[in-house]
């Protein structure tokens, strides 16, 4: 009878051990059991996936094998302090710590440690959850939130920009009127006194009037760009659109140091586009080209227009180093910029504008001694939508 009870007990123990082994092997989280000295007693399959070590490589070793050096140096003293004083710093309290893969990679993990008193002595059970995926999601969320805040600021700046442009028109108009009044006054005074007109002063006044007028036109174009409105396609001369886009880019910090070359074909036909949107695309391409060459020995940007059957192509090339191969695939994707400022929306929006016009925006990334070359292709034939709305001039 005693033998039967002993056999039954052994069978029950065997079943329990098998059940425990099954639980350990199927657990999603890593489970490590150590004794008081830190020697690993249990190391499950999830730990093998998490740390790269096989169980046979870790069991019997000190648990510091899967810890970064800064944690490993302090681990034994933590255990000794707890055993001596009973002061809990992590036992019974889950927290985020760093672990180390076999290849040296540091892994963020959430560690929960429990304690068990067994006939073989005190043992510690550690449950480890890999936090890498959660960290990646949190980082992406933080990035998106920052981008949304930036977008909100841009939206606010659109409103402010339109308001500022509107408000500046009045003082600029007043400046022009005052300058013209001074010019008339000088001419009238000279006529009354019989003295010759100060041609140098009149020349300076003329230049001031022209610059004020130019500033007013630039502000008006900027206002058109930031205003929210539906596209308004009409027949336009691309040469004029490019001229105005270049004038806008010359306001930049480095634009005055860059040579801009034009290579326009003869008799370029008009295209049916929204001139403000296409001007926005060209200005963005030229601005990017200027940015690309500002640290080059040769600093130039070349803009060309040519006809290709039923399309007109605008090319923007530069003397920079070209675009790295690993960036080409993401070049036209939103939020893919590597610049310290900006959202990486410029090229994405530019391609969308081109495609909405029945065209496209493509790139030859360059390299091997020549810079990037962007190609904006636009159709010559007016779209049915533009014709139906009577938007052709």
KEGURO-461085 format. One line per 4 residues: number of its first residue (from 0); their letters; for each residue x, y, z of N, C-alpha, C, O. Coordinates in steps of 0.05 Angstrom, whole numbers. Layout:
N
NUM = a = X:Y:Z:X:Y:Z:X:Y:Z:X:Y:Z  ...
This chain:
393
0 = xxxx = 17:-24:0:0:0:0:17:25:0:12:44:-14  39:24:16:57:46:18:70:50:-9:75:73:-18  77:28:-22:90:30:-49:72:43:-69:80:58:-86  45:36:-67:26:47:-86:24:78:-82:23:93:-101
4 = xxxx = 23:86:-55:22:115:-50:47:129:-60:45:151:-70  70:116:-56:95:128:-65:95:131:-96:104:151:-106  86:110:-109:85:111:-139:65:133:-148:71:147:-167  42:135:-134:23:155:-142:34:183:-137:30:201:-153
8 = xxxx = 48:186:-114:61:212:-109:81:219:-130:83:242:-138  97:200:-138:117:205:-159:104:213:-185:113:230:-200  82:199:-191:67:205:-216:56:233:-216:57:248:-235  44:240:-192:33:267:-189:55:288:-192:51:309:-204
12 = xxxx = 78:283:-180:101:302:-181:110:304:-210:117:326:-219  111:282:-225:119:282:-253:100:299:-269:108:314:-287  73:296:-264:53:311:-279:57:341:-272:55:358:-290  61:347:-247:65:375:-239:89:387:-253:88:410:-262
16 = xxxx = 111:372:-254:135:382:-267:130:387:-297:140:406:-308  116:368:-309:110:371:-338:93:395:-343:96:410:-362  73:399:-325:55:422:-327:71:448:-324:67:467:-339  89:448:-304:106:472:-299:124:478:-323:127:501:-332
20 = xxxx = 136:457:-334:153:460:-358:138:471:-382:147:487:-397  113:461:-384:96:470:-406:89:500:-403:90:515:-423  83:508:-378:77:536:-373:101:553:-379:98:574:-392  124:545:-370:149:560:-374:155:563:-404:163:585:-413
24 = xxxx = 152:542:-419:159:542:-448:139:558:-465:146:568:-486  114:559:-456:94:573:-472:89:602:-463:75:617:-476  102:610:-441:99:638:-432:110:658:-452:131:653:-463  95:679:-456:104:700:-474:127:716:-462:146:723:-477
28 = xxxx = 126:721:-436:147:736:-423:170:718:-414:166:694:-410  193:730:-412:216:715:-402:214:709:-372:205:727:-357  221:685:-364:220:677:-336:248:666:-328:258:647:-340  259:678:-307:285:670:-297:282:665:-267:272:682:-252
32 = xxxx = 292:642:-257:292:636:-229:321:633:-220:337:619:-233  329:647:-198:356:646:-188:355:639:-158:335:642:-145  378:630:-148:381:626:-119:392:651:-107:396:671:-120  398:650:-81:408:673:-66:435:684:-77:441:707:-75
36 = xxxx = 450:666:-89:476:675:-99:475:686:-127:495:695:-138  450:686:-139:447:696:-166:450:675:-187:450:682:-211  454:650:-179:457:628:-199:430:621:-212:410:618:-198  430:620:-239:405:615:-254:397:586:-251:412:567:-256
40 = xxxx = 372:582:-242:360:555:-239:341:548:-261:339:526:-271  326:569:-270:306:565:-291:309:588:-312:313:611:-304  307:580:-337:311:600:-359:293:590:-382:301:571:-396  270:603:-387:251:592:-406:256:599:-435:275:614:-441
44 = xxxx = 239:589:-453:242:593:-482:241:622:-489:255:631:-507  223:637:-476:220:665:-483:246:680:-477:253:699:-491  261:672:-456:287:684:-450:307:678:-472:323:694:-480  305:653:-483:323:646:-505:319:665:-529:338:674:-542
48 = xxxx = 293:671:-535:287:688:-557:295:717:-551:304:732:-568  292:725:-526:297:752:-518:327:759:-517:336:780:-525  343:740:-506:371:745:-501:391:731:-520:414:738:-521  381:712:-535:399:698:-554:414:675:-543:424:658:-558
52 = xxxx = 416:673:-516:430:650:-504:411:627:-502:387:630:-498  422:602:-505:406:578:-500:405:573:-470:422:583:-455  385:558:-461:383:552:-432:408:539:-422:417:545:-399  420:520:-437:443:506:-428:467:524:-424:486:518:-409
56 = xxxx = 467:548:-438:489:567:-435:486:584:-410:506:597:-402  462:585:-399:457:604:-377:452:590:-350:462:599:-330  438:568:-351:431:554:-326:457:546:-312:475:533:-324  459:553:-286:483:548:-271:502:572:-270:520:573:-254
60 = xxxx = 498:591:-288:514:615:-289:501:637:-273:478:636:-266  517:658:-266:505:681:-252:487:697:-271:493:699:-295  465:706:-260:445:720:-276:456:746:-289:444:757:-307  479:756:-279:490:780:-290:499:776:-319:505:795:-333
64 = xxxx = 499:751:-328:506:745:-356:487:760:-376:495:766:-398  462:765:-367:443:779:-385:438:808:-376:418:820:-383  458:819:-362:455:847:-352:477:864:-365:499:854:-370  472:890:-370:493:908:-378:513:911:-355:506:906:-332
68 = xxxx = 538:919:-362:559:920:-341:551:937:-317:557:929:-294  538:960:-321:531:977:-299:511:964:-279:512:970:-255  494:947:-290:475:933:-273:489:909:-260:485:903:-236  506:895:-276:519:871:-266:537:877:-242:539:862:-223
72 = xxxx = 551:901:-243:569:908:-221:555:911:-194:567:905:-173  530:919:-195:515:925:-170:497:902:-161:487:902:-138  492:882:-179:471:863:-173:476:847:-147:458:846:-130  499:836:-144:505:820:-120:502:836:-95:492:825:-74
76 = xxxx = 510:861:-95:508:878:-71:479:883:-65:471:885:-41  461:886:-86:433:890:-81:421:866:-66:407:869:-47  428:842:-76:418:817:-63:427:815:-34:412:809:-16  453:820:-30:464:818:-3:450:838:16:444:832:39
80 = xxxx = 445:863:6:432:883:22:404:874:30:395:877:53  389:862:10:362:853:16:362:831:36:346:831:55  379:811:32:380:788:50:387:797:78:377:786:98  405:817:80:414:826:107:394:844:120:389:842:144
84 = xxxx = 383:863:105:366:884:117:336:881:112:319:892:126  329:865:91:301:862:84:290:886:69:266:887:63  307:905:62:298:930:48:293:923:18:311:913:4  269:928:9:261:921:-18:265:946:-37:254:967:-31
88 = xxxx = 280:941:-58:283:963:-78:271:955:-105:262:972:-120  270:929:-111:257:920:-135:240:895:-130:221:890:-145  246:880:-110:231:855:-104:203:862:-96:199:878:-78  184:851:-111:156:857:-106:147:883:-119:123:890:-116
92 = xxxx = 165:896:-132:158:922:-145:168:921:-174:192:920:-179  150:921:-193:158:921:-221:169:948:-230:159:969:-222  189:947:-247:200:972:-258:215:967:-284:221:944:-290  221:988:-298:236:986:-323:265:986:-318:276:1002:-303
96 = xxxx = 279:966:-330:308:964:-327:320:958:-355:305:955:-375  346:956:-356:360:949:-381:372:921:-378:383:914:-358  368:905:-400:381:879:-401:400:879:-425:401:899:-440  414:857:-429:434:856:-451:432:830:-466:433:809:-455
100 = xxxx = 430:833:-493:429:810:-511:457:798:-513:477:810:-506  458:774:-523:483:760:-527:502:776:-545:527:775:-541  491:791:-565:508:806:-583:515:834:-572:528:850:-586  508:839:-547:515:865:-535:493:886:-536:496:907:-524
104 = xxxx = 472:881:-551:450:900:-554:436:904:-527:430:885:-513  432:929:-520:418:936:-495:388:935:-500:378:947:-519  373:921:-483:344:917:-487:329:929:-464:335:922:-441  310:947:-469:293:957:-447:273:935:-440:259:925:-457
108 = xxxx = 271:928:-414:252:908:-405:237:918:-380:248:934:-365  213:908:-377:199:912:-352:203:887:-335:197:865:-343  214:892:-311:222:869:-294:205:869:-268:203:889:-254  193:846:-263:179:842:-238:193:818:-224:198:797:-235
112 = xxxx = 200:822:-198:215:802:-183:198:793:-159:189:809:-143  195:767:-157:182:756:-134:201:738:-118:223:731:-128  193:731:-94:211:716:-76:196:691:-67:172:692:-60  210:668:-65:198:643:-56:218:630:-36:242:628:-42
116 = xxxx = 207:620:-13:223:605:6:218:576:1:196:566:5  239:561:-8:236:533:-15:254:516:3:272:527:17  250:490:4:268:472:20:297:475:12:315:470:28  301:484:-14:329:487:-23:340:515:-17:363:521:-23
120 = xxxx = 323:532:-4:333:558:3:316:580:-11:297:574:-26  324:605:-7:310:628:-18:315:629:-49:338:626:-58  293:633:-64:296:636:-93:281:661:-102:262:670:-90  291:672:-124:279:696:-136:269:690:-164:283:679:-180
124 = xxxx = 244:698:-169:231:694:-195:229:720:-209:215:738:-200  242:723:-232:241:747:-248:225:743:-273:229:724:-288  206:761:-278:190:760:-302:197:785:-319:195:807:-309  206:780:-343:217:802:-360:200:805:-385:195:786:-400
128 = xxxx = 191:829:-390:175:835:-414:191:854:-432:200:876:-424  194:846:-457:209:862:-477:193:888:-483:170:887:-491  206:911:-479:193:937:-483:201:951:-510:192:973:-514  216:937:-527:226:951:-551:203:960:-569:204:982:-579
132 = xxxx = 184:942:-573:162:950:-591:146:973:-579:138:992:-594  141:972:-553:125:993:-540:141:1019:-541:130:1041:-546  168:1018:-537:184:1042:-539:184:1054:-567:182:1078:-570  184:1037:-587:184:1046:-615:157:1061:-620:157:1082:-633
136 = xxxx = 135:1049:-610:109:1061:-614:107:1088:-600:97:1108:-610  118:1088:-575:118:1113:-559:134:1135:-573:127:1158:-574  158:1127:-584:175:1146:-597:161:1157:-622:162:1181:-628  148:1139:-637:133:1148:-661:110:1166:-654:104:1186:-667
140 = xxxx = 96:1159:-632:74:1176:-622:84:1204:-614:71:1224:-621  106:1205:-600:118:1231:-592:125:1247:-617:120:1271:-618  136:1233:-637:144:1247:-662:119:1258:-677:119:1281:-686  98:1241:-678:74:1250:-692:61:1273:-677:51:1292:-689
144 = xxxx = 60:1271:-650:49:1293:-634:64:1319:-639:52:1340:-641  91:1317:-640:107:1341:-645:101:1352:-673:100:1376:-677  97:1334:-692:91:1342:-720:63:1356:-721:59:1375:-736  44:1345:-706:18:1356:-705:18:1384:-693:5:1403:-702
148 = xxxx = 34:1387:-672:37:1414:-660:50:1433:-680:41:1456:-682  70:1423:-695:83:1440:-715:63:1447:-737:62:1470:-747  47:1427:-745:26:1433:-766:6:1454:-756:-2:1471:-771  -1:1452:-731:-20:1472:-720:-7:1500:-721:-21:1520:-726
152 = xxxx = 19:1501:-715:33:1526:-716:33:1537:-745:30:1561:-750  38:1518:-764:39:1526:-792:12:1537:-800:10:1557:-814  -9:1523:-792:-36:1532:-799:-41:1560:-788:-53:1577:-801  -32:1564:-762:-36:1590:-750:-19:1611:-766:-28:1634:-769
156 = xxxx = 5:1603:-774:22:1622:-789:10:1629:-816:13:1651:-826  -5:1609:-828:-19:1615:-853:-39:1638:-849:-39:1657:-865  -54:1636:-827:-73:1657:-822:-59:1684:-816:-67:1705:-826  -38:1682:-800:-23:1706:-793:-10:1718:-818:-10:1742:-822
160 = xxxx = 2:1700:-834:15:1709:-859:-4:1724:-877:3:1745:-888  -28:1713:-881:-47:1727:-898:-55:1754:-886:-58:1773:-901  -59:1755:-859:-66:1780:-846:-44:1800:-848:-49:1824:-854  -19:1791:-843:4:1809:-845:7:1820:-873:12:1844:-877
164 = xxxx = 5:1802:-893:7:1811:-921:-14:1832:-927:-8:1852:-941  -38:1828:-917:-59:1847:-922:-53:1874:-908:-57:1895:-920  -44:1873:-883:-38:1898:-868:-14:1913:-880:-14:1938:-878  5:1899:-891:29:1912:-901:24:1927:-927:38:1946:-934
168 = xxxx = 3:1919:-941:-3:1932:-967:-8:1962:-963:1:1978:-979  -23:1969:-942:-30:1997:-937:-6:2014:-932:-3:2035:-945  12:2007:-913:35:2025:-909:54:2025:-933:66:2046:-938  56:2003:-948:73:2003:-971:62:2022:-993:77:2037:-1006
172 = xxxx = 36:2022:-996:23:2040:-1015:28:2069:-1006:33:2087:-1022  26:2074:-979:31:2101:-969:60:2110:-974:64:2133:-981  79:2091:-970:107:2098:-975:111:2106:-1004:125:2125:-1010  99:2091:-1023:101:2097:-1051:90:2125:-1057:101:2141:-1072
176 = xxxx = 67:2131:-1045:54:2157:-1050:71:2180:-1039:74:2201:-1051  83:2176:-1015:100:2196:-1003:125:2201:-1020:133:2224:-1025  137:2179:-1030:161:2181:-1047:154:2196:-1073:170:2213:-1082  131:2190:-1085:123:2204:-1109:117:2233:-1104:123:2250:-1120
180 = xxxx = 106:2239:-1080:101:2267:-1073:127:2282:-1070:129:2305:-1078  147:2269:-1057:173:2282:-1054:186:2288:-1081:197:2309:-1086  183:2268:-1099:194:2272:-1126:181:2296:-1140:195:2312:-1153  154:2297:-1138:140:2320:-1151:149:2346:-1138:152:2367:-1151
184 = xxxx = 152:2346:-1111:160:2370:-1097:187:2380:-1106:191:2404:-1109  206:2361:-1109:233:2368:-1118:232:2380:-1146:245:2401:-1152  217:2367:-1163:215:2377:-1191:202:2404:-1192:211:2422:-1206  181:2408:-1176:167:2434:-1175:184:2456:-1164:184:2478:-1174
188 = xxxx = 199:2450:-1143:217:2470:-1130:239:2479:-1149:246:2502:-1151  249:2460:-1164:270:2466:-1184:259:2484:-1206:272:2503:-1215  235:2478:-1214:222:2494:-1236:217:2522:-1226:221:2541:-1241  207:2525:-1201:201:2552:-1190:226:2568:-1187:226:2593:-1191
192 = xxxx = 248:2555:-1179:272:2570:-1173:290:2574:-1198:309:2589:-1198  282:2560:-1219:298:2562:-1244:325:2547:-1241:342:2549:-1259  328:2531:-1220:352:2515:-1217:348:2488:-1230:326:2478:-1232  370:2475:-1238:368:2448:-1250:358:2427:-1229:365:2429:-1205
196 = xxxx = 344:2408:-1238:334:2387:-1220:358:2369:-1212:375:2364:-1228  357:2361:-1187:378:2343:-1176:372:2315:-1187:357:2300:-1174  383:2308:-1210:377:2283:-1222:385:2259:-1205:372:2238:-1206  406:2262:-1189:415:2240:-1172:394:2234:-1151:388:2211:-1145
200 = xxxx = 382:2256:-1139:361:2252:-1119:337:2239:-1131:324:2222:-1119  329:2248:-1156:306:2237:-1169:311:2207:-1176:292:2191:-1174  335:2200:-1183:342:2172:-1189:339:2155:-1165:328:2133:-1166  348:2166:-1142:346:2151:-1117:316:2147:-1110:308:2125:-1101
204 = xxxx = 300:2168:-1113:271:2166:-1108:258:2145:-1126:241:2130:-1117  266:2145:-1152:254:2126:-1170:261:2097:-1162:244:2079:-1163  286:2093:-1153:294:2066:-1144:278:2058:-1119:270:2035:-1116  274:2077:-1101:259:2072:-1076:230:2064:-1083:219:2046:-1071
208 = xxxx = 217:2079:-1102:190:2073:-1110:189:2045:-1123:170:2030:-1117  208:2038:-1140:209:2012:-1153:212:1990:-1132:199:1969:-1134  229:1994:-1112:233:1973:-1092:208:1970:-1074:201:1947:-1067  194:1992:-1068:169:1990:-1053:148:1975:-1069:133:1959:-1058
212 = xxxx = 147:1981:-1095:128:1967:-1112:135:1938:-1114:117:1921:-1113  160:1931:-1116:169:1903:-1117:162:1889:-1091:152:1866:-1091  166:1902:-1068:159:1890:-1042:129:1885:-1041:121:1864:-1031  113:1903:-1051:84:1899:-1051:76:1875:-1068:58:1860:-1060
216 = xxxx = 89:1871:-1091:82:1848:-1108:91:1822:-1095:76:1802:-1097  114:1822:-1082:123:1798:-1068:103:1791:-1046:95:1767:-1043  95:1810:-1030:75:1805:-1008:49:1795:-1020:37:1777:-1008  41:1806:-1042:16:1797:-1055:18:1767:-1063:-1:1752:-1059
220 = xxxx = 41:1760:-1075:45:1732:-1083:46:1713:-1059:35:1691:-1059  59:1723:-1037:60:1706:-1013:32:1703:-1001:25:1682:-991  16:1724:-1003:-11:1722:-993:-28:1702:-1009:-44:1687:-998  -23:1702:-1035:-38:1682:-1052:-30:1654:-1045:-47:1636:-1046
224 = xxxx = -5:1650:-1039:5:1623:-1032:-8:1612:-1006:-16:1589:-1005  -10:1630:-986:-20:1620:-960:-50:1620:-958:-61:1607:-940  -64:1634:-976:-93:1634:-976:-104:1606:-982:-93:1592:-1000  -124:1597:-968:-137:1572:-973:-159:1576:-994:-179:1590:-989
228 = xxxx = -155:1564:-1017:-175:1567:-1039:-173:1543:-1058:-153:1529:-1057  -194:1540:-1074:-194:1519:-1094:-175:1526:-1117:-171:1550:-1123  -162:1506:-1130:-144:1511:-1152:-159:1526:-1174:-183:1521:-1180  -146:1545:-1186:-158:1561:-1208:-139:1559:-1232:-120:1574:-1235
232 = xxxx = -146:1540:-1250:-129:1535:-1273:-135:1555:-1296:-158:1562:-1301  -114:1564:-1308:-117:1581:-1332:-92:1579:-1349:-72:1567:-1340  -93:1589:-1372:-70:1588:-1390:-49:1608:-1381:-55:1632:-1379  -25:1598:-1375:-4:1615:-1365:22:1610:-1380:26:1589:-1392
236 = xxxx = 39:1630:-1379:66:1628:-1390:85:1619:-1368:89:1633:-1348  97:1595:-1371:113:1584:-1350:138:1600:-1345:149:1601:-1323  148:1614:-1366:172:1631:-1362:166:1652:-1341:183:1657:-1324  143:1664:-1342:136:1685:-1323:132:1673:-1295:140:1685:-1275
240 = xxxx = 119:1650:-1294:115:1637:-1268:142:1630:-1255:145:1634:-1231  161:1621:-1271:188:1614:-1260:202:1639:-1251:216:1639:-1230  200:1661:-1267:212:1686:-1259:203:1695:-1231:219:1703:-1214  177:1693:-1226:166:1702:-1201:174:1683:-1178:180:1691:-1156
244 = xxxx = 176:1656:-1184:184:1637:-1164:213:1642:-1156:220:1641:-1132  230:1648:-1175:258:1654:-1169:261:1679:-1152:277:1680:-1133  244:1698:-1158:245:1723:-1142:238:1718:-1113:249:1730:-1095  219:1699:-1109:212:1692:-1081:235:1678:-1067:241:1684:-1044
248 = xxxx = 249:1660:-1081:271:1645:-1069:295:1663:-1063:311:1657:-1046  298:1685:-1077:321:1703:-1072:318:1717:-1045:337:1731:-1036  296:1714:-1031:293:1726:-1005:307:1709:-984:310:1718:-961  316:1685:-991:329:1667:-972:356:1677:-963:368:1694:-975
252 = xxxx = 366:1664:-942:391:1673:-930:415:1669:-948:433:1686:-949  416:1647:-964:439:1641:-980:435:1646:-1010:453:1642:-1026  410:1654:-1017:403:1655:-1045:421:1674:-1061:428:1669:-1084  430:1696:-1048:446:1716:-1062:474:1705:-1069:487:1717:-1086
256 = xxxx = 482:1683:-1056:509:1672:-1061:509:1651:-1082:530:1641:-1090  485:1644:-1093:483:1622:-1112:477:1633:-1139:460:1651:-1142  491:1623:-1160:485:1631:-1188:461:1614:-1198:461:1590:-1196  442:1628:-1209:418:1614:-1221:419:1618:-1251:417:1640:-1261
260 = xxxx = 421:1596:-1265:422:1596:-1295:395:1589:-1306:381:1572:-1295  388:1601:-1328:363:1595:-1342:369:1583:-1370:387:1592:-1384  355:1562:-1377:358:1549:-1403:330:1545:-1415:320:1522:-1415  317:1566:-1424:290:1565:-1434:290:1560:-1464:304:1574:-1479
264 = xxxx = 274:1541:-1473:272:1536:-1502:256:1559:-1515:242:1574:-1501  260:1563:-1541:245:1584:-1555:216:1576:-1558:209:1553:-1562  199:1596:-1557:170:1592:-1562:158:1571:-1545:145:1552:-1554  162:1573:-1519:150:1554:-1500:119:1559:-1499:111:1582:-1493
268 = xxxx = 103:1539:-1505:74:1543:-1505:63:1546:-1477:76:1537:-1457  40:1558:-1475:27:1561:-1449:16:1534:-1439:12:1516:-1455  12:1532:-1413:0:1508:-1401:-24:1516:-1384:-26:1539:-1375  -42:1497:-1381:-66:1502:-1365:-62:1493:-1336:-64:1470:-1330
272 = xxxx = -55:1512:-1319:-48:1505:-1291:-58:1527:-1273:-66:1549:-1281  -57:1521:-1247:-61:1542:-1226:-34:1554:-1222:-16:1541:-1211  -30:1579:-1231:-3:1591:-1230:9:1592:-1202:33:1589:-1198  -8:1598:-1182:2:1600:-1155:13:1573:-1145:34:1572:-1132
276 = xxxx = -2:1551:-1151:7:1525:-1142:33:1516:-1156:51:1506:-1143  34:1521:-1182:58:1513:-1197:82:1531:-1188:105:1521:-1187  77:1556:-1182:98:1573:-1172:108:1563:-1145:132:1564:-1140  90:1552:-1129:97:1541:-1103:115:1517:-1107:135:1513:-1093
280 = xxxx = 109:1499:-1127:126:1476:-1133:154:1484:-1141:174:1474:-1131  155:1503:-1160:181:1511:-1171:198:1525:-1149:222:1520:-1147  185:1542:-1134:199:1556:-1112:210:1536:-1092:233:1539:-1083  195:1515:-1086:205:1494:-1068:229:1479:-1079:248:1474:-1065
284 = xxxx = 228:1472:-1105:250:1458:-1118:275:1475:-1119:297:1466:-1113  272:1501:-1125:295:1519:-1127:306:1523:-1099:331:1524:-1095  289:1526:-1079:298:1530:-1052:314:1506:-1042:335:1509:-1029  304:1482:-1048:318:1458:-1040:345:1456:-1054:365:1448:-1042
288 = xxxx = 346:1464:-1080:371:1463:-1095:392:1482:-1083:415:1476:-1080  382:1506:-1075:400:1526:-1063:411:1515:-1037:435:1518:-1031  394:1502:-1021:403:1490:-996:424:1468:-1001:443:1465:-985  420:1453:-1023:438:1430:-1029:466:1439:-1037:485:1424:-1033
292 = xxxx = 469:1464:-1048:495:1472:-1059:509:1493:-1042:531:1501:-1049  497:1501:-1020:509:1524:-1006:536:1517:-993:551:1536:-986  542:1492:-990:569:1484:-979:587:1472:-1000:608:1462:-994  579:1474:-1026:594:1462:-1048:615:1483:-1058:612:1507:-1054
296 = xxxx = 636:1472:-1071:656:1490:-1083:643:1506:-1106:645:1530:-1107  629:1491:-1123:614:1504:-1145:585:1507:-1135:573:1487:-1125  574:1531:-1137:547:1535:-1126:530:1547:-1148:530:1572:-1152  515:1530:-1161:497:1540:-1181:472:1522:-1182:472:1499:-1175
300 = xxxx = 450:1534:-1192:425:1520:-1197:417:1527:-1225:418:1550:-1234  409:1506:-1240:401:1509:-1268:372:1502:-1271:363:1481:-1263  357:1520:-1284:328:1516:-1289:323:1517:-1319:331:1536:-1333  311:1497:-1330:306:1496:-1359:277:1489:-1365:263:1476:-1349
304 = xxxx = 267:1499:-1388:240:1493:-1398:243:1482:-1426:257:1494:-1443  230:1460:-1432:230:1450:-1459:203:1435:-1465:190:1426:-1447  197:1434:-1490:172:1420:-1498:179:1392:-1506:200:1387:-1519  162:1373:-1498:166:1345:-1505:139:1334:-1514:122:1325:-1497
308 = xxxx = 134:1335:-1540:108:1326:-1552:85:1342:-1539:84:1367:-1543  68:1329:-1525:44:1343:-1514:49:1352:-1485:29:1356:-1470  74:1355:-1477:80:1363:-1449:101:1385:-1449:116:1388:-1469  102:1399:-1427:124:1418:-1422:138:1409:-1398:126:1404:-1377
312 = xxxx = 165:1407:-1400:181:1397:-1377:197:1420:-1366:210:1436:-1380  196:1422:-1339:213:1442:-1325:233:1426:-1309:226:1409:-1293  259:1431:-1313:280:1416:-1299:294:1435:-1280:300:1458:-1286  300:1425:-1256:315:1440:-1236:338:1423:-1227:334:1402:-1214
316 = xxxx = 363:1430:-1234:386:1415:-1227:406:1432:-1212:403:1457:-1212  425:1419:-1198:443:1435:-1181:471:1422:-1182:475:1400:-1193  490:1436:-1170:518:1428:-1169:525:1414:-1143:548:1412:-1136  505:1404:-1129:510:1391:-1104:521:1363:-1107:529:1355:-1129
320 = xxxx = 520:1347:-1085:531:1320:-1085:510:1299:-1093:517:1276:-1094  486:1307:-1098:465:1288:-1104:451:1278:-1080:457:1286:-1057  431:1261:-1084:415:1251:-1062:424:1222:-1055:426:1206:-1073  430:1216:-1030:439:1189:-1022:418:1168:-1031:394:1173:-1030
324 = xxxx = 428:1145:-1040:411:1124:-1050:390:1115:-1030:368:1108:-1038  397:1115:-1004:379:1105:-984:356:1125:-978:338:1118:-963  357:1149:-990:336:1169:-985:317:1171:-1009:296:1184:-1006  324:1160:-1032:309:1164:-1056:280:1154:-1053:261:1167:-1061
328 = xxxx = 277:1129:-1042:251:1117:-1040:232:1133:-1023:208:1133:-1028  242:1147:-1002:225:1162:-984:224:1192:-990:212:1207:-975  236:1199:-1012:240:1228:-1018:213:1243:-1020:211:1265:-1010  193:1230:-1032:167:1243:-1036:147:1235:-1015:123:1240:-1019
332 = xxxx = 156:1223:-993:137:1216:-972:137:1238:-951:158:1249:-944  113:1243:-941:111:1264:-920:125:1255:-895:127:1232:-888  136:1275:-880:150:1271:-854:175:1255:-857:183:1241:-837  188:1255:-880:212:1238:-883:237:1255:-885:258:1245:-892
336 = xxxx = 236:1281:-877:259:1298:-880:281:1291:-860:275:1281:-838  306:1297:-867:328:1294:-849:339:1322:-841:360:1324:-828  325:1343:-849:333:1370:-842:328:1375:-812:310:1362:-801  343:1393:-801:339:1400:-772:312:1414:-768:300:1413:-747
340 = xxxx = 303:1429:-789:278:1442:-787:261:1434:-811:271:1425:-831  235:1437:-809:217:1430:-831:204:1402:-826:214:1387:-809  183:1397:-840:168:1373:-836:172:1352:-858:162:1330:-855  186:1359:-879:188:1340:-901:163:1338:-917:158:1317:-929
344 = xxxx = 148:1360:-918:123:1360:-933:126:1372:-961:109:1367:-979  147:1388:-966:149:1403:-990:148:1386:-1015:132:1392:-1033  165:1366:-1018:165:1349:-1042:140:1332:-1044:130:1327:-1066  129:1323:-1021:105:1307:-1022:82:1324:-1033:67:1314:-1050
348 = xxxx = 79:1348:-1023:58:1366:-1033:63:1374:-1062:44:1375:-1078  88:1379:-1069:95:1386:-1097:87:1365:-1116:76:1370:-1138  93:1339:-1110:86:1318:-1128:55:1315:-1130:45:1311:-1152  41:1319:-1108:12:1318:-1108:1:1340:-1127:-18:1334:-1142
352 = xxxx = 12:1364:-1125:3:1386:-1142:7:1379:-1171:-10:1383:-1188  31:1369:-1178:38:1361:-1205:18:1340:-1216:8:1343:-1238  13:1320:-1200:-4:1298:-1209:-33:1307:-1211:-48:1298:-1228  -42:1326:-1194:-69:1337:-1196:-72:1353:-1221:-95:1358:-1230
356 = xxxx = -50:1362:-1233:-51:1377:-1258:-48:1358:-1282:-46:1368:-1305  -48:1332:-1277:-44:1313:-1299:-15:1309:-1307:-10:1297:-1327  3:1318:-1290:31:1315:-1295:45:1298:-1274:32:1280:-1263  70:1303:-1269:85:1287:-1249:110:1302:-1241:119:1321:-1255
360 = xxxx = 121:1294:-1219:147:1305:-1209:165:1281:-1203:159:1265:-1185  187:1279:-1217:206:1257:-1213:234:1268:-1208:239:1292:-1210  252:1249:-1202:279:1258:-1195:300:1239:-1205:297:1215:-1204  322:1250:-1215:347:1235:-1220:364:1243:-1196:373:1266:-1195
364 = xxxx = 370:1224:-1178:384:1231:-1153:412:1241:-1156:424:1253:-1138  424:1236:-1180:451:1245:-1184:472:1228:-1169:468:1204:-1165  494:1241:-1161:516:1227:-1149:538:1224:-1170:535:1231:-1193  561:1213:-1161:584:1208:-1179:592:1234:-1194:597:1234:-1218
368 = xxxx = 592:1256:-1179:602:1281:-1191:581:1300:-1201:588:1321:-1210  556:1292:-1200:535:1311:-1208:512:1311:-1189:506:1291:-1176  499:1334:-1187:477:1337:-1168:451:1326:-1177:449:1313:-1198  431:1330:-1160:404:1320:-1166:391:1336:-1189:398:1359:-1194
372 = xxxx = 372:1323:-1203:357:1337:-1224:328:1329:-1222:320:1306:-1226  311:1349:-1215:283:1345:-1213:269:1352:-1239:276:1372:-1252  249:1336:-1247:234:1341:-1272:204:1344:-1265:191:1326:-1256  194:1368:-1270:166:1374:-1268:154:1373:-1296:161:1390:-1313
376 = xxxx = 136:1355:-1300:123:1351:-1326:94:1359:-1325:79:1351:-1307  86:1376:-1344:58:1387:-1344:46:1383:-1372:60:1387:-1392  21:1376:-1374:9:1372:-1400:2:1399:-1413:-5:1419:-1400  4:1399:-1440:-3:1423:-1455:-33:1426:-1458:-44:1448:-1457
380 = xxxx = -47:1404:-1461:-76:1405:-1467:-91:1411:-1441:-87:1398:-1421  -110:1430:-1443:-126:1437:-1420:-143:1413:-1411:-154:1400:-1429  -146:1409:-1385:-162:1387:-1376:-192:1393:-1379:-199:1417:-1380  -208:1372:-1381:-237:1377:-1385:-249:1392:-1362:-267:1408:-1366
384 = xxxx = -239:1387:-1337:-249:1401:-1314:-245:1431:-1316:-263:1447:-1311  -220:1439:-1325:-215:1467:-1327:-232:1480:-1348:-241:1503:-1345  -236:1466:-1370:-252:1477:-1392:-281:1479:-1383:-294:1499:-1390  -291:1459:-1369:-319:1459:-1361:-325:1483:-1342:-347:1494:-1342
388 = xxxx = -305:1491:-1326:-309:1513:-1308:-303:1540:-1320:-304:1561:-1307  -296:1540:-1346:-290:1565:-1359:-267:1580:-1347:-268:1605:-1344  -246:1566:-1339:-224:1578:-1325:-201:1585:-1344:-180:1595:-1335  -204:1579:-1369:-184:1587:-1388:-187:1615:-1397:-209:1625:-1401
392 = x = -164:1629:-1400:-165:1656:-1409:-162:1657:-1439:-162:1678:-1451
